[in-house]
């Protein structure tokens, strides 16, 4: 995975959590996986943000449109 692809995956995930006030931090990526921290410090309703297992699956599916080799999206959820 290139840095540009990693940034696109991050943008995909950010779009999913930003509407509820969440943010993401890219931790690391490899050829077929990527890992994020879910940041909820500015969220008024942490329970309103989708659970991490849903976010992982949706991000994986949406990212396959532009990067078919992605096999794993890991989101460290502080909840």
mmCIF file of the N, C-alpha and C atoms, coordinates in Angstrom:
data_MODEL
# 
_entry.id   MODEL 
# 
loop_
_atom_site.group_PDB 
_atom_site.id 
_atom_site.type_symbol 
_atom_site.label_atom_id 
_atom_site.label_alt_id 
_atom_site.label_comp_id 
_atom_site.label_asym_id 
_atom_site.label_entity_id 
_atom_site.label_seq_id 
_atom_site.pdbx_PDB_ins_code 
_atom_site.Cartn_x 
_atom_site.Cartn_y 
_atom_site.Cartn_z 
_atom_site.occupancy 
_atom_site.B_iso_or_equiv 
_atom_site.pdbx_formal_charge 
_atom_site.auth_seq_id 
_atom_site.auth_comp_id 
_atom_site.auth_asym_id 
_atom_site.auth_atom_id 
_atom_site.pdbx_PDB_model_num 
ATOM 1   N N  . UNK A 1 1  ? 0.844   -1.169 0.000  1.00 0.00 ? 1  UNK A N  1 
ATOM 2   C CA . UNK A 1 1  ? 0.000   0.000  0.000  1.00 0.00 ? 1  UNK A CA 1 
ATOM 3   C C  . UNK A 1 1  ? 0.895   1.239  0.000  1.00 0.00 ? 1  UNK A C  1 
ATOM 4   N N  . UNK A 1 2  ? 0.542   2.166  -0.825 1.00 0.00 ? 2  UNK A N  1 
ATOM 5   C CA . UNK A 1 2  ? 1.300   3.415  -0.893 1.00 0.00 ? 2  UNK A CA 1 
ATOM 6   C C  . UNK A 1 2  ? 0.758   4.407  0.145  1.00 0.00 ? 2  UNK A C  1 
ATOM 7   N N  . UNK A 1 3  ? 1.536   5.437  0.468  1.00 0.00 ? 3  UNK A N  1 
ATOM 8   C CA . UNK A 1 3  ? 1.023   6.465  1.384  1.00 0.00 ? 3  UNK A CA 1 
ATOM 9   C C  . UNK A 1 3  ? -0.259  7.124  0.859  1.00 0.00 ? 3  UNK A C  1 
ATOM 10  N N  . UNK A 1 4  ? -0.354  7.275  -0.450 1.00 0.00 ? 4  UNK A N  1 
ATOM 11  C CA . UNK A 1 4  ? -1.549  7.884  -1.044 1.00 0.00 ? 4  UNK A CA 1 
ATOM 12  C C  . UNK A 1 4  ? -2.785  7.010  -0.835 1.00 0.00 ? 4  UNK A C  1 
ATOM 13  N N  . UNK A 1 5  ? -2.618  5.701  -1.004 1.00 0.00 ? 5  UNK A N  1 
ATOM 14  C CA . UNK A 1 5  ? -3.734  4.772  -0.776 1.00 0.00 ? 5  UNK A CA 1 
ATOM 15  C C  . UNK A 1 5  ? -4.117  4.782  0.698  1.00 0.00 ? 5  UNK A C  1 
ATOM 16  N N  . UNK A 1 6  ? -3.134  4.769  1.590  1.00 0.00 ? 6  UNK A N  1 
ATOM 17  C CA . UNK A 1 6  ? -3.408  4.813  3.030  1.00 0.00 ? 6  UNK A CA 1 
ATOM 18  C C  . UNK A 1 6  ? -4.211  6.067  3.379  1.00 0.00 ? 6  UNK A C  1 
ATOM 19  N N  . UNK A 1 7  ? -3.879  7.179  2.768  1.00 0.00 ? 7  UNK A N  1 
ATOM 20  C CA . UNK A 1 7  ? -4.604  8.425  3.023  1.00 0.00 ? 7  UNK A CA 1 
ATOM 21  C C  . UNK A 1 7  ? -6.042  8.331  2.511  1.00 0.00 ? 7  UNK A C  1 
ATOM 22  N N  . UNK A 1 8  ? -6.245  7.678  1.378  1.00 0.00 ? 8  UNK A N  1 
ATOM 23  C CA . UNK A 1 8  ? -7.612  7.506  0.852  1.00 0.00 ? 8  UNK A CA 1 
ATOM 24  C C  . UNK A 1 8  ? -8.446  6.627  1.771  1.00 0.00 ? 8  UNK A C  1 
ATOM 25  N N  . UNK A 1 9  ? -7.833  5.575  2.311  1.00 0.00 ? 9  UNK A N  1 
ATOM 26  C CA . UNK A 1 9  ? -8.547  4.712  3.258  1.00 0.00 ? 9  UNK A CA 1 
ATOM 27  C C  . UNK A 1 9  ? -8.910  5.526  4.503  1.00 0.00 ? 9  UNK A C  1 
ATOM 28  N N  . UNK A 1 10 ? -7.975  6.342  4.971  1.00 0.00 ? 10 UNK A N  1 
ATOM 29  C CA . UNK A 1 10 ? -8.237  7.201  6.135  1.00 0.00 ? 10 UNK A CA 1 
ATOM 30  C C  . UNK A 1 10 ? -9.396  8.153  5.853  1.00 0.00 ? 10 UNK A C  1 
ATOM 31  N N  . UNK A 1 11 ? -9.426  8.742  4.675  1.00 0.00 ? 11 UNK A N  1 
ATOM 32  C CA . UNK A 1 11 ? -10.512 9.653  4.309  1.00 0.00 ? 11 UNK A CA 1 
ATOM 33  C C  . UNK A 1 11 ? -11.852 8.921  4.284  1.00 0.00 ? 11 UNK A C  1 
ATOM 34  N N  . UNK A 1 12 ? -11.836 7.680  3.808  1.00 0.00 ? 12 UNK A N  1 
ATOM 35  C CA . UNK A 1 12 ? -13.051 6.866  3.774  1.00 0.00 ? 12 UNK A CA 1 
ATOM 36  C C  . UNK A 1 12 ? -13.594 6.666  5.181  1.00 0.00 ? 12 UNK A C  1 
ATOM 37  N N  . UNK A 1 13 ? -12.719 6.310  6.114  1.00 0.00 ? 13 UNK A N  1 
ATOM 38  C CA . UNK A 1 13 ? -13.126 6.111  7.503  1.00 0.00 ? 13 UNK A CA 1 
ATOM 39  C C  . UNK A 1 13 ? -13.528 7.431  8.155  1.00 0.00 ? 13 UNK A C  1 
ATOM 40  N N  . UNK A 1 14 ? -12.784 8.485  7.891  1.00 0.00 ? 14 UNK A N  1 
ATOM 41  C CA . UNK A 1 14 ? -13.093 9.799  8.461  1.00 0.00 ? 14 UNK A CA 1 
ATOM 42  C C  . UNK A 1 14 ? -14.497 10.242 8.073  1.00 0.00 ? 14 UNK A C  1 
ATOM 43  N N  . UNK A 1 15 ? -14.877 10.006 6.823  1.00 0.00 ? 15 UNK A N  1 
ATOM 44  C CA . UNK A 1 15 ? -16.219 10.369 6.367  1.00 0.00 ? 15 UNK A CA 1 
ATOM 45  C C  . UNK A 1 15 ? -17.303 9.671  7.190  1.00 0.00 ? 15 UNK A C  1 
ATOM 46  N N  . UNK A 1 16 ? -17.017 8.464  7.660  1.00 0.00 ? 16 UNK A N  1 
ATOM 47  C CA . UNK A 1 16 ? -18.000 7.695  8.429  1.00 0.00 ? 16 UNK A CA 1 
ATOM 48  C C  . UNK A 1 16 ? -18.151 8.193  9.865  1.00 0.00 ? 16 UNK A C  1 
ATOM 49  N N  . UNK A 1 17 ? -17.081 8.705  10.452 1.00 0.00 ? 17 UNK A N  1 
ATOM 50  C CA . UNK A 1 17 ? -17.139 9.101  11.869 1.00 0.00 ? 17 UNK A CA 1 
ATOM 51  C C  . UNK A 1 17 ? -17.259 10.605 12.085 1.00 0.00 ? 17 UNK A C  1 
ATOM 52  N N  . UNK A 1 18 ? -16.887 11.405 11.096 1.00 0.00 ? 18 UNK A N  1 
ATOM 53  C CA . UNK A 1 18 ? -16.878 12.864 11.262 1.00 0.00 ? 18 UNK A CA 1 
ATOM 54  C C  . UNK A 1 18 ? -18.277 13.423 11.493 1.00 0.00 ? 18 UNK A C  1 
ATOM 55  N N  . UNK A 1 19 ? -19.283 12.825 10.881 1.00 0.00 ? 19 UNK A N  1 
ATOM 56  C CA . UNK A 1 19 ? -20.643 13.342 11.042 1.00 0.00 ? 19 UNK A CA 1 
ATOM 57  C C  . UNK A 1 19 ? -21.129 13.257 12.494 1.00 0.00 ? 19 UNK A C  1 
ATOM 58  N N  . UNK A 1 20 ? -20.519 12.371 13.284 1.00 0.00 ? 20 UNK A N  1 
ATOM 59  C CA . UNK A 1 20 ? -20.852 12.260 14.707 1.00 0.00 ? 20 UNK A CA 1 
ATOM 60  C C  . UNK A 1 20 ? -19.818 12.943 15.598 1.00 0.00 ? 20 UNK A C  1 
ATOM 61  N N  . UNK A 1 21 ? -18.854 13.653 14.988 1.00 0.00 ? 21 UNK A N  1 
ATOM 62  C CA . UNK A 1 21 ? -17.847 14.381 15.747 1.00 0.00 ? 21 UNK A CA 1 
ATOM 63  C C  . UNK A 1 21 ? -16.575 13.609 16.020 1.00 0.00 ? 21 UNK A C  1 
ATOM 64  N N  . UNK A 1 22 ? -16.476 12.386 15.502 1.00 0.00 ? 22 UNK A N  1 
ATOM 65  C CA . UNK A 1 22 ? -15.280 11.572 15.709 1.00 0.00 ? 22 UNK A CA 1 
ATOM 66  C C  . UNK A 1 22 ? -14.174 11.914 14.724 1.00 0.00 ? 22 UNK A C  1 
ATOM 67  N N  . UNK A 1 23 ? -13.010 11.379 15.002 1.00 0.00 ? 23 UNK A N  1 
ATOM 68  C CA . UNK A 1 23 ? -11.854 11.551 14.122 1.00 0.00 ? 23 UNK A CA 1 
ATOM 69  C C  . UNK A 1 23 ? -11.048 10.258 14.164 1.00 0.00 ? 23 UNK A C  1 
ATOM 70  N N  . UNK A 1 24 ? -10.087 10.140 13.261 1.00 0.00 ? 24 UNK A N  1 
ATOM 71  C CA . UNK A 1 24 ? -9.238  8.951  13.230 1.00 0.00 ? 24 UNK A CA 1 
ATOM 72  C C  . UNK A 1 24 ? -7.780  9.355  13.121 1.00 0.00 ? 24 UNK A C  1 
ATOM 73  N N  . UNK A 1 25 ? -6.935  8.492  13.644 1.00 0.00 ? 25 UNK A N  1 
ATOM 74  C CA . UNK A 1 25 ? -5.490  8.675  13.575 1.00 0.00 ? 25 UNK A CA 1 
ATOM 75  C C  . UNK A 1 25 ? -4.914  7.425  12.922 1.00 0.00 ? 25 UNK A C  1 
ATOM 76  N N  . UNK A 1 26 ? -4.174  7.608  11.840 1.00 0.00 ? 26 UNK A N  1 
ATOM 77  C CA . UNK A 1 26 ? -3.519  6.490  11.166 1.00 0.00 ? 26 UNK A CA 1 
ATOM 78  C C  . UNK A 1 26 ? -2.316  6.055  11.988 1.00 0.00 ? 26 UNK A C  1 
ATOM 79  N N  . UNK A 1 27 ? -2.277  4.779  12.362 1.00 0.00 ? 27 UNK A N  1 
ATOM 80  C CA . UNK A 1 27 ? -1.152  4.259  13.144 1.00 0.00 ? 27 UNK A CA 1 
ATOM 81  C C  . UNK A 1 27 ? -0.105  3.609  12.266 1.00 0.00 ? 27 UNK A C  1 
ATOM 82  N N  . UNK A 1 28 ? -0.556  2.676  11.421 1.00 0.00 ? 28 UNK A N  1 
ATOM 83  C CA . UNK A 1 28 ? 0.388   1.950  10.564 1.00 0.00 ? 28 UNK A CA 1 
ATOM 84  C C  . UNK A 1 28 ? -0.365  1.265  9.438  1.00 0.00 ? 28 UNK A C  1 
ATOM 85  N N  . UNK A 1 29 ? 0.390   0.898  8.404  1.00 0.00 ? 29 UNK A N  1 
ATOM 86  C CA . UNK A 1 29 ? -0.187  0.124  7.313  1.00 0.00 ? 29 UNK A CA 1 
ATOM 87  C C  . UNK A 1 29 ? 0.887   -0.751 6.702  1.00 0.00 ? 29 UNK A C  1 
ATOM 88  N N  . UNK A 1 30 ? 0.426   -1.813 6.041  1.00 0.00 ? 30 UNK A N  1 
ATOM 89  C CA . UNK A 1 30 ? 1.322   -2.727 5.334  1.00 0.00 ? 30 UNK A CA 1 
ATOM 90  C C  . UNK A 1 30 ? 0.749   -2.929 3.938  1.00 0.00 ? 30 UNK A C  1 
ATOM 91  N N  . UNK A 1 31 ? 1.214   -3.957 3.244  1.00 0.00 ? 31 UNK A N  1 
ATOM 92  C CA . UNK A 1 31 ? 0.718   -4.206 1.892  1.00 0.00 ? 31 UNK A CA 1 
ATOM 93  C C  . UNK A 1 31 ? -0.779  -4.484 1.852  1.00 0.00 ? 31 UNK A C  1 
ATOM 94  N N  . UNK A 1 32 ? -1.312  -5.135 2.904  1.00 0.00 ? 32 UNK A N  1 
ATOM 95  C CA . UNK A 1 32 ? -2.720  -5.533 2.848  1.00 0.00 ? 32 UNK A CA 1 
ATOM 96  C C  . UNK A 1 32 ? -3.529  -5.210 4.105  1.00 0.00 ? 32 UNK A C  1 
ATOM 97  N N  . UNK A 1 33 ? -2.967  -4.409 5.014  1.00 0.00 ? 33 UNK A N  1 
ATOM 98  C CA . UNK A 1 33 ? -3.724  -4.047 6.216  1.00 0.00 ? 33 UNK A CA 1 
ATOM 99  C C  . UNK A 1 33 ? -3.411  -2.611 6.636  1.00 0.00 ? 33 UNK A C  1 
ATOM 100 N N  . UNK A 1 34 ? -4.321  -2.081 7.456  1.00 0.00 ? 34 UNK A N  1 
ATOM 101 C CA . UNK A 1 34 ? -4.168  -0.711 7.933  1.00 0.00 ? 34 UNK A CA 1 
ATOM 102 C C  . UNK A 1 34 ? -4.787  -0.623 9.327  1.00 0.00 ? 34 UNK A C  1 
ATOM 103 N N  . UNK A 1 35 ? -4.179  0.194  10.185 1.00 0.00 ? 35 UNK A N  1 
ATOM 104 C CA . UNK A 1 35 ? -4.647  0.306  11.569 1.00 0.00 ? 35 UNK A CA 1 
ATOM 105 C C  . UNK A 1 35 ? -4.827  1.770  11.960 1.00 0.00 ? 35 UNK A C  1 
ATOM 106 N N  . UNK A 1 36 ? -5.932  2.032  12.658 1.00 0.00 ? 36 UNK A N  1 
ATOM 107 C CA . UNK A 1 36 ? -6.285  3.378  13.093 1.00 0.00 ? 36 UNK A CA 1 
ATOM 108 C C  . UNK A 1 36 ? -6.634  3.397  14.574 1.00 0.00 ? 36 UNK A C  1 
ATOM 109 N N  . UNK A 1 37 ? -6.516  4.576  15.175 1.00 0.00 ? 37 UNK A N  1 
ATOM 110 C CA . UNK A 1 37 ? -7.117  4.865  16.471 1.00 0.00 ? 37 UNK A CA 1 
ATOM 111 C C  . UNK A 1 37 ? -8.372  5.676  16.201 1.00 0.00 ? 37 UNK A C  1 
ATOM 112 N N  . UNK A 1 38 ? -9.458  5.308  16.847 1.00 0.00 ? 38 UNK A N  1 
ATOM 113 C CA . UNK A 1 38 ? -10.685 6.082  16.783 1.00 0.00 ? 38 UNK A CA 1 
ATOM 114 C C  . UNK A 1 38 ? -10.625 7.117  17.903 1.00 0.00 ? 38 UNK A C  1 
ATOM 115 N N  . UNK A 1 39 ? -10.756 8.391  17.544 1.00 0.00 ? 39 UNK A N  1 
ATOM 116 C CA . UNK A 1 39 ? -10.642 9.491  18.502 1.00 0.00 ? 39 UNK A CA 1 
ATOM 117 C C  . UNK A 1 39 ? -12.027 10.055 18.792 1.00 0.00 ? 39 UNK A C  1 
ATOM 118 N N  . UNK A 1 40 ? -12.425 9.969  20.049 1.00 0.00 ? 40 UNK A N  1 
ATOM 119 C CA . UNK A 1 40 ? -13.776 10.379 20.425 1.00 0.00 ? 40 UNK A CA 1 
ATOM 120 C C  . UNK A 1 40 ? -13.796 11.507 21.448 1.00 0.00 ? 40 UNK A C  1 
ATOM 121 N N  . UNK A 1 41 ? -12.677 12.180 21.646 1.00 0.00 ? 41 UNK A N  1 
ATOM 122 C CA . UNK A 1 41 ? -12.599 13.211 22.692 1.00 0.00 ? 41 UNK A CA 1 
ATOM 123 C C  . UNK A 1 41 ? -13.527 14.395 22.441 1.00 0.00 ? 41 UNK A C  1 
ATOM 124 N N  . UNK A 1 42 ? -13.839 14.699 21.186 1.00 0.00 ? 42 UNK A N  1 
ATOM 125 C CA . UNK A 1 42 ? -14.712 15.832 20.875 1.00 0.00 ? 42 UNK A CA 1 
ATOM 126 C C  . UNK A 1 42 ? -16.148 15.416 20.580 1.00 0.00 ? 42 UNK A C  1 
ATOM 127 N N  . UNK A 1 43 ? -16.473 14.163 20.860 1.00 0.00 ? 43 UNK A N  1 
ATOM 128 C CA . UNK A 1 43 ? -17.800 13.631 20.564 1.00 0.00 ? 43 UNK A CA 1 
ATOM 129 C C  . UNK A 1 43 ? -18.720 13.844 21.757 1.00 0.00 ? 43 UNK A C  1 
ATOM 130 N N  . UNK A 1 44 ? -19.907 14.391 21.498 1.00 0.00 ? 44 UNK A N  1 
ATOM 131 C CA . UNK A 1 44 ? -20.877 14.593 22.579 1.00 0.00 ? 44 UNK A CA 1 
ATOM 132 C C  . UNK A 1 44 ? -21.589 13.291 22.930 1.00 0.00 ? 44 UNK A C  1 
ATOM 133 N N  . UNK A 1 45 ? -21.727 12.403 21.956 1.00 0.00 ? 45 UNK A N  1 
ATOM 134 C CA . UNK A 1 45 ? -22.436 11.136 22.153 1.00 0.00 ? 45 UNK A CA 1 
ATOM 135 C C  . UNK A 1 45 ? -21.583 10.007 21.575 1.00 0.00 ? 45 UNK A C  1 
ATOM 136 N N  . UNK A 1 46 ? -20.689 9.455  22.373 1.00 0.00 ? 46 UNK A N  1 
ATOM 137 C CA . UNK A 1 46 ? -19.791 8.399  21.886 1.00 0.00 ? 46 UNK A CA 1 
ATOM 138 C C  . UNK A 1 46 ? -20.567 7.187  21.394 1.00 0.00 ? 46 UNK A C  1 
ATOM 139 N N  . UNK A 1 47 ? -21.702 6.895  22.020 1.00 0.00 ? 47 UNK A N  1 
ATOM 140 C CA . UNK A 1 47 ? -22.513 5.754  21.605 1.00 0.00 ? 47 UNK A CA 1 
ATOM 141 C C  . UNK A 1 47 ? -23.140 5.967  20.231 1.00 0.00 ? 47 UNK A C  1 
ATOM 142 N N  . UNK A 1 48 ? -23.200 7.220  19.792 1.00 0.00 ? 48 UNK A N  1 
ATOM 143 C CA . UNK A 1 48 ? -23.782 7.534  18.484 1.00 0.00 ? 48 UNK A CA 1 
ATOM 144 C C  . UNK A 1 48 ? -22.846 7.159  17.335 1.00 0.00 ? 48 UNK A C  1 
ATOM 145 N N  . UNK A 1 49 ? -21.558 7.057  17.607 1.00 0.00 ? 49 UNK A N  1 
ATOM 146 C CA . UNK A 1 49 ? -20.583 6.654  16.588 1.00 0.00 ? 49 UNK A CA 1 
ATOM 147 C C  . UNK A 1 49 ? -20.721 5.149  16.389 1.00 0.00 ? 49 UNK A C  1 
ATOM 148 N N  . UNK A 1 50 ? -20.737 4.720  15.130 1.00 0.00 ? 50 UNK A N  1 
ATOM 149 C CA . UNK A 1 50 ? -20.874 3.291  14.833 1.00 0.00 ? 50 UNK A CA 1 
ATOM 150 C C  . UNK A 1 50 ? -19.832 2.469  15.580 1.00 0.00 ? 50 UNK A C  1 
ATOM 151 N N  . UNK A 1 51 ? -20.185 1.258  15.993 1.00 0.00 ? 51 UNK A N  1 
ATOM 152 C CA . UNK A 1 51 ? -19.204 0.364  16.628 1.00 0.00 ? 51 UNK A CA 1 
ATOM 153 C C  . UNK A 1 51 ? -18.049 0.055  15.678 1.00 0.00 ? 51 UNK A C  1 
ATOM 154 N N  . UNK A 1 52 ? -16.886 -0.185 16.244 1.00 0.00 ? 52 UNK A N  1 
ATOM 155 C CA . UNK A 1 52 ? -15.683 -0.369 15.424 1.00 0.00 ? 52 UNK A CA 1 
ATOM 156 C C  . UNK A 1 52 ? -15.796 -1.532 14.449 1.00 0.00 ? 52 UNK A C  1 
ATOM 157 N N  . UNK A 1 53 ? -16.464 -2.629 14.830 1.00 0.00 ? 53 UNK A N  1 
ATOM 158 C CA . UNK A 1 53 ? -16.553 -3.759 13.896 1.00 0.00 ? 53 UNK A CA 1 
ATOM 159 C C  . UNK A 1 53 ? -17.366 -3.396 12.657 1.00 0.00 ? 53 UNK A C  1 
ATOM 160 N N  . UNK A 1 54 ? -18.377 -2.543 12.795 1.00 0.00 ? 54 UNK A N  1 
ATOM 161 C CA . UNK A 1 54 ? -19.111 -2.063 11.628 1.00 0.00 ? 54 UNK A CA 1 
ATOM 162 C C  . UNK A 1 54 ? -18.236 -1.128 10.798 1.00 0.00 ? 54 UNK A C  1 
ATOM 163 N N  . UNK A 1 55 ? -17.547 -0.215 11.471 1.00 0.00 ? 55 UNK A N  1 
ATOM 164 C CA . UNK A 1 55 ? -16.665 0.722  10.768 1.00 0.00 ? 55 UNK A CA 1 
ATOM 165 C C  . UNK A 1 55 ? -15.579 -0.011 9.995  1.00 0.00 ? 55 UNK A C  1 
ATOM 166 N N  . UNK A 1 56 ? -15.012 -1.056 10.590 1.00 0.00 ? 56 UNK A N  1 
ATOM 167 C CA . UNK A 1 56 ? -13.965 -1.839 9.915  1.00 0.00 ? 56 UNK A CA 1 
ATOM 168 C C  . UNK A 1 56 ? -14.504 -2.466 8.637  1.00 0.00 ? 56 UNK A C  1 
ATOM 169 N N  . UNK A 1 57 ? -15.682 -3.088 8.718  1.00 0.00 ? 57 UNK A N  1 
ATOM 170 C CA . UNK A 1 57 ? -16.255 -3.762 7.554  1.00 0.00 ? 57 UNK A CA 1 
ATOM 171 C C  . UNK A 1 57 ? -16.634 -2.778 6.455  1.00 0.00 ? 57 UNK A C  1 
ATOM 172 N N  . UNK A 1 58 ? -17.276 -1.678 6.816  1.00 0.00 ? 58 UNK A N  1 
ATOM 173 C CA . UNK A 1 58 ? -17.682 -0.686 5.820  1.00 0.00 ? 58 UNK A CA 1 
ATOM 174 C C  . UNK A 1 58 ? -16.459 -0.056 5.161  1.00 0.00 ? 58 UNK A C  1 
ATOM 175 N N  . UNK A 1 59 ? -15.445 0.277  5.946  1.00 0.00 ? 59 UNK A N  1 
ATOM 176 C CA . UNK A 1 59 ? -14.224 0.869  5.397  1.00 0.00 ? 59 UNK A CA 1 
ATOM 177 C C  . UNK A 1 59 ? -13.536 -0.104 4.455  1.00 0.00 ? 59 UNK A C  1 
ATOM 178 N N  . UNK A 1 60 ? -13.479 -1.370 4.829  1.00 0.00 ? 60 UNK A N  1 
ATOM 179 C CA . UNK A 1 60 ? -12.873 -2.390 3.974  1.00 0.00 ? 60 UNK A CA 1 
ATOM 180 C C  . UNK A 1 60 ? -13.612 -2.474 2.642  1.00 0.00 ? 60 UNK A C  1 
ATOM 181 N N  . UNK A 1 61 ? -14.936 -2.561 2.690  1.00 0.00 ? 61 UNK A N  1 
ATOM 182 C CA . UNK A 1 61 ? -15.733 -2.671 1.463  1.00 0.00 ? 61 UNK A CA 1 
ATOM 183 C C  . UNK A 1 61 ? -15.592 -1.431 0.583  1.00 0.00 ? 61 UNK A C  1 
ATOM 184 N N  . UNK A 1 62 ? -15.670 -0.252 1.165  1.00 0.00 ? 62 UNK A N  1 
ATOM 185 C CA . UNK A 1 62 ? -15.553 0.983  0.377  1.00 0.00 ? 62 UNK A CA 1 
ATOM 186 C C  . UNK A 1 62 ? -14.149 1.143  -0.211 1.00 0.00 ? 62 UNK A C  1 
ATOM 187 N N  . UNK A 1 63 ? -13.145 0.683  0.513  1.00 0.00 ? 63 UNK A N  1 
ATOM 188 C CA . UNK A 1 63 ? -11.763 0.817  0.047  1.00 0.00 ? 63 UNK A CA 1 
ATOM 189 C C  . UNK A 1 63 ? -11.433 -0.155 -1.073 1.00 0.00 ? 63 UNK A C  1 
ATOM 190 N N  . UNK A 1 64 ? -12.157 -1.254 -1.168 1.00 0.00 ? 64 UNK A N  1 
ATOM 191 C CA . UNK A 1 64 ? -11.919 -2.216 -2.249 1.00 0.00 ? 64 UNK A CA 1 
ATOM 192 C C  . UNK A 1 64 ? -12.166 -1.597 -3.622 1.00 0.00 ? 64 UNK A C  1 
ATOM 193 N N  . UNK A 1 65 ? -12.942 -0.537 -3.677 1.00 0.00 ? 65 UNK A N  1 
ATOM 194 C CA . UNK A 1 65 ? -13.191 0.146  -4.946 1.00 0.00 ? 65 UNK A CA 1 
ATOM 195 C C  . UNK A 1 65 ? -11.883 0.659  -5.543 1.00 0.00 ? 65 UNK A C  1 
ATOM 196 N N  . UNK A 1 66 ? -10.977 1.140  -4.699 1.00 0.00 ? 66 UNK A N  1 
ATOM 197 C CA . UNK A 1 66 ? -9.718  1.698  -5.200 1.00 0.00 ? 66 UNK A CA 1 
ATOM 198 C C  . UNK A 1 66 ? -8.480  0.915  -4.771 1.00 0.00 ? 66 UNK A C  1 
ATOM 199 N N  . UNK A 1 67 ? -8.630  -0.097 -3.894 1.00 0.00 ? 67 UNK A N  1 
ATOM 200 C CA . UNK A 1 67 ? -7.482  -0.910 -3.479 1.00 0.00 ? 67 UNK A CA 1 
ATOM 201 C C  . UNK A 1 67 ? -7.952  -2.319 -3.126 1.00 0.00 ? 67 UNK A C  1 
ATOM 202 N N  . UNK A 1 68 ? -7.962  -3.187 -4.137 1.00 0.00 ? 68 UNK A N  1 
ATOM 203 C CA . UNK A 1 68 ? -8.496  -4.550 -3.989 1.00 0.00 ? 68 UNK A CA 1 
ATOM 204 C C  . UNK A 1 68 ? -7.672  -5.434 -3.061 1.00 0.00 ? 68 UNK A C  1 
ATOM 205 N N  . UNK A 1 69 ? -6.397  -5.110 -2.828 1.00 0.00 ? 69 UNK A N  1 
ATOM 206 C CA . UNK A 1 69 ? -5.524  -5.967 -2.019 1.00 0.00 ? 69 UNK A CA 1 
ATOM 207 C C  . UNK A 1 69 ? -5.712  -5.794 -0.512 1.00 0.00 ? 69 UNK A C  1 
ATOM 208 N N  . UNK A 1 70 ? -6.517  -4.845 -0.096 1.00 0.00 ? 70 UNK A N  1 
ATOM 209 C CA . UNK A 1 70 ? -6.723  -4.620 1.336  1.00 0.00 ? 70 UNK A CA 1 
ATOM 210 C C  . UNK A 1 70 ? -7.503  -5.787 1.938  1.00 0.00 ? 70 UNK A C  1 
ATOM 211 N N  . UNK A 1 71 ? -6.928  -6.401 2.980  1.00 0.00 ? 71 UNK A N  1 
ATOM 212 C CA . UNK A 1 71 ? -7.556  -7.555 3.625  1.00 0.00 ? 71 UNK A CA 1 
ATOM 213 C C  . UNK A 1 71 ? -8.006  -7.266 5.048  1.00 0.00 ? 71 UNK A C  1 
ATOM 214 N N  . UNK A 1 72 ? -7.435  -6.241 5.672  1.00 0.00 ? 72 UNK A N  1 
ATOM 215 C CA . UNK A 1 72 ? -7.727  -6.009 7.082  1.00 0.00 ? 72 UNK A CA 1 
ATOM 216 C C  . UNK A 1 72 ? -7.712  -4.523 7.425  1.00 0.00 ? 72 UNK A C  1 
ATOM 217 N N  . UNK A 1 73 ? -8.781  -4.085 8.076  1.00 0.00 ? 73 UNK A N  1 
ATOM 218 C CA . UNK A 1 73 ? -8.863  -2.744 8.645  1.00 0.00 ? 73 UNK A CA 1 
ATOM 219 C C  . UNK A 1 73 ? -9.048  -2.933 10.148 1.00 0.00 ? 73 UNK A C  1 
ATOM 220 N N  . UNK A 1 74 ? -8.134  -2.391 10.934 1.00 0.00 ? 74 UNK A N  1 
ATOM 221 C CA . UNK A 1 74 ? -8.186  -2.515 12.389 1.00 0.00 ? 74 UNK A CA 1 
ATOM 222 C C  . UNK A 1 74 ? -8.427  -1.126 12.975 1.00 0.00 ? 74 UNK A C  1 
ATOM 223 N N  . UNK A 1 75 ? -9.448  -1.030 13.816 1.00 0.00 ? 75 UNK A N  1 
ATOM 224 C CA . UNK A 1 75 ? -9.766  0.239  14.467 1.00 0.00 ? 75 UNK A CA 1 
ATOM 225 C C  . UNK A 1 75 ? -9.725  0.028  15.973 1.00 0.00 ? 75 UNK A C  1 
ATOM 226 N N  . UNK A 1 76 ? -8.830  0.731  16.628 1.00 0.00 ? 76 UNK A N  1 
ATOM 227 C CA . UNK A 1 76 ? -8.729  0.689  18.087 1.00 0.00 ? 76 UNK A CA 1 
ATOM 228 C C  . UNK A 1 76 ? -9.743  1.670  18.658 1.00 0.00 ? 76 UNK A C  1 
ATOM 229 N N  . UNK A 1 77 ? -10.775 1.112  19.269 1.00 0.00 ? 77 UNK A N  1 
ATOM 230 C CA . UNK A 1 77 ? -11.911 1.884  19.765 1.00 0.00 ? 77 UNK A CA 1 
ATOM 231 C C  . UNK A 1 77 ? -11.768 2.082  21.280 1.00 0.00 ? 77 UNK A C  1 
ATOM 232 N N  . UNK A 1 78 ? -11.752 3.321  21.764 1.00 0.00 ? 78 UNK A N  1 
ATOM 233 C CA . UNK A 1 78 ? -11.556 3.565  23.198 1.00 0.00 ? 78 UNK A CA 1 
ATOM 234 C C  . UNK A 1 78 ? -12.771 3.245  24.071 1.00 0.00 ? 78 UNK A C  1 
ATOM 235 N N  . UNK A 1 79 ? -13.882 2.895  23.445 1.00 0.00 ? 79 UNK A N  1 
ATOM 236 C CA . UNK A 1 79 ? -15.090 2.623  24.244 1.00 0.00 ? 79 UNK A CA 1 
ATOM 237 C C  . UNK A 1 79 ? -15.030 1.274  24.898 1.00 0.00 ? 79 UNK A C  1 
# 
